[in-house]
Amino acid sequence: MAREDSEGCRYALHVEEALWQCGRVHGYCGEGNEVMIKELSTYIANNTVFTLGSTLFALAVDSDTIDECIVVAEPAPGLADGWLTDLRRIPLVIFARAKTRFTARDNAYVVFDLLHGADQISLPVVGSGPIYVCNFECRTPYYTGLDESSRRYVFAMPTDVTITNML
């Protein structure tokens, strides 16, 4: 269950939904790291079997009918360097959910294997945004429990993204 504010941001009304709406729960509306999340989601789609809009989502999945998916979410603010304005450190969490625990785990590890330790990766440009050059450090995926419907298993993979340059 969620509500929308005047800017169209969705706010979760209970903790379980927060896992799938966490990019919006904290009020990150407008331009900002959301833009980089679109580029990261496109990078994952270009390098895995996941498809944007059907099995891969940026910030949140709005449908309870999708059993197997990956969600790139932003649960907390990052750090922006005061002197090096291109340098930003952004904590993300990538969620994998599926009807079986092993499928959710396997899907989380597909993304982990793609991103962990990747250095100086140029994310694809989406729209007219900048080119983001990033380094990734990932923690191994871990089981968080069942989703809000108690039908699907969820694994989370905390990821630190360091944007070293925005061209």
KASUL-V221856 format. One record per residue. N is the residue number from 1. RES is the residue in three letters. SS is DSSP state (H for helix, E for strand, C for the rest). PSI is psi in whole degrees, 0 to 359 (NA if undefined). Layout:
# KASUL-V221856
N_RES_SS_PSI, N_RES_SS_PSI
This chain:
# KASUL-V221856
1_MET_C_132, 2_ALA_E_165, 3_ARG_E_159, 4_GLU_E_144, 5_ASP_C_185, 6_SER_C_341, 7_GLU_C_6, 8_GLY_C_10, 9_CYS_C_138, 10_ARG_E_138, 11_TYR_E_128, 12_ALA_E_145, 13_LEU_C_356, 14_HIS_C_161, 15_VAL_H_318, 16_GLU_H_319, 17_GLU_H_333, 18_ALA_H_328, 19_LEU_H_325, 20_TRP_H_354, 21_GLN_H_14, 22_CYS_H_337, 23_GLY_H_332, 24_ARG_H_336, 25_VAL_H_321, 26_HIS_C_8, 27_GLY_C_27, 28_TYR_C_80, 29_CYS_C_164, 30_GLY_C_202, 31_GLU_C_154, 32_GLY_C_222, 33_ASN_H_341, 34_GLU_H_321, 35_VAL_H_314, 36_MET_H_329, 37_ILE_H_324, 38_LYS_H_317, 39_GLU_H_318, 40_LEU_H_318, 41_SER_H_321, 42_THR_H_320, 43_TYR_H_316, 44_ILE_H_316, 45_ALA_H_321, 46_ASN_H_341, 47_ASN_H_8, 48_THR_C_185, 49_VAL_C_355, 50_PHE_C_146, 51_THR_C_128, 52_LEU_E_132, 53_GLY_C_347, 54_SER_C_319, 55_THR_C_2, 56_LEU_E_131, 57_PHE_E_144, 58_ALA_E_125, 59_LEU_C_311, 60_ALA_C_155, 61_VAL_C_124, 62_ASP_C_357, 63_SER_C_133, 64_ASP_C_356, 65_THR_C_350, 66_ILE_C_111, 67_ASP_C_325, 68_GLU_C_117, 69_CYS_E_168, 70_ILE_E_137, 71_VAL_E_126, 72_VAL_E_115, 73_ALA_E_159, 74_GLU_C_94, 75_PRO_C_347, 76_ALA_C_159, 77_PRO_C_156, 78_GLY_C_191, 79_LEU_E_135, 80_ALA_E_128, 81_ASP_C_134, 82_GLY_C_332, 83_TRP_C_318, 84_LEU_C_89, 85_THR_C_341, 86_ASP_C_341, 87_LEU_C_119, 88_ARG_E_143, 89_ARG_E_118, 90_ILE_E_121, 91_PRO_E_128, 92_LEU_E_161, 93_VAL_E_130, 94_ILE_E_120, 95_PHE_E_142, 96_ALA_E_129, 97_ARG_E_147, 98_ALA_E_168, 99_LYS_C_338, 100_THR_C_149, 101_ARG_H_322, 102_PHE_H_323, 103_THR_H_317, 104_ALA_H_317, 105_ARG_H_314, 106_ASP_H_317, 107_ASN_H_321, 108_ALA_H_320, 109_TYR_H_335, 110_VAL_H_314, 111_VAL_H_320, 112_PHE_H_312, 113_ASP_H_328, 114_LEU_H_316, 115_LEU_H_324, 116_HIS_C_124, 117_GLY_C_3, 118_ALA_C_126, 119_ASP_C_143, 120_GLN_C_46, 121_ILE_E_127, 122_SER_E_116, 123_LEU_C_147, 124_PRO_C_147, 125_VAL_C_130, 126_VAL_C_123, 127_GLY_C_229, 128_SER_C_24, 129_GLY_C_176, 130_PRO_C_170, 131_ILE_C_123, 132_TYR_E_126, 133_VAL_E_122, 134_CYS_E_155, 135_ASN_E_146, 136_PHE_E_137, 137_GLU_E_122, 138_CYS_E_144, 139_ARG_C_152, 140_THR_C_146, 141_PRO_C_144, 142_TYR_E_152, 143_TYR_E_128, 144_THR_E_350, 145_GLY_E_194, 146_LEU_E_155, 147_ASP_C_184, 148_GLU_C_337, 149_SER_C_354, 150_SER_C_27, 151_ARG_C_342, 152_ARG_C_147, 153_TYR_E_146, 154_VAL_E_131, 155_PHE_E_145, 156_ALA_E_146, 157_MET_E_96, 158_PRO_E_137, 159_THR_E_132, 160_ASP_E_123, 161_VAL_E_126, 162_THR_E_113, 163_ILE_E_115, 164_THR_E_343, 165_ASN_E_141, 166_MET_E_112, 167_LEU_C_NA
